[in-house]
Amino acid sequence: MLGKSAPNLSPGVIARLKVDWDDDYSRWQKRDLSARRYVYIWADGVYLQARMEP
């Protein structure tokens, strides 16, 4: 997630980053979306390609 530029992170650093990310995610979930209008498309389906031997 952090790439090759951060190869040796200690467990303590990872724990602190996770707490920060959890806080960011909680704020993101609670953001107010009422001032915007969104259009979405829902697509659902299954595509099977049976392989039949000759």
N, C-alpha and C positions, 0 to 999 in steps of 0.2 A: 504494500500500500504506500509506503514511503519511498520505495525505490532503492536502487543500489547506493544512493548517497547516504543512507543511514543503516549500515549493516550490523552494528553492534549495540543495539538498544538493550538496556538492562530491564529486568522485570519491573523495577520501580518506575522507570520512565514510561514503560508501556502501560502500567496501571494508571499513572497520572494522565497520559494521553487519552486512555479509554474514558476516564471520568469527564474530561473536557469534551470528548466527542459525544458522550451520552447527554451532557448538558446542552450542547449545540442541537442535537437531535430532538430533545424535549422542547426546546424553543421553536424549532422548525415545525414540529407537529402542532403547536399551539398558535401558530401565526394566523392572523385574520385574513381570510380570503374573500370576505363579503364584498369588498370594493372591486373585485375583478369578476369577469365572466370567462368561463373556460368551455371549450368544445372538446369533446372526447369521442373516440371511436372505439367500440368494443368488438373485437374479432375473436371468435372461438371456433375451433374446428380441429379435426383430426385428419391427417393425410396418411394413408397406408398404401404402400406399394408392395404388393405380394410378389415374391419372386417364384415364378413357376418354372420348373425345369422342362426342357423340351421333350 
